[in-house]
Amino acid sequence: HFIQALIYVGVHALIAVLSYLVLVGDIKRIELKPVAGQ
């Protein structure tokens, strides 16, 4: 079951990275709006 555990952790790691990139992308967009307004 060691391989299954690695796959389980790997899948969650990819999901975490994708979610992080999406959240950071949204935050950057929100922070750039006031700067562009100035």
Secondary structure as the mmCIF struct_conf table of DSSP 4:
data_model
#
loop_
_struct_conf.conf_type_id
_struct_conf.id
_struct_conf.beg_label_comp_id
_struct_conf.beg_label_asym_id
_struct_conf.beg_label_seq_id
_struct_conf.end_label_comp_id
_struct_conf.end_label_asym_id
_struct_conf.end_label_seq_id
HELX_RH_AL_P HELX_RH_AL_P1 PHE A 2 GLY A 37
#
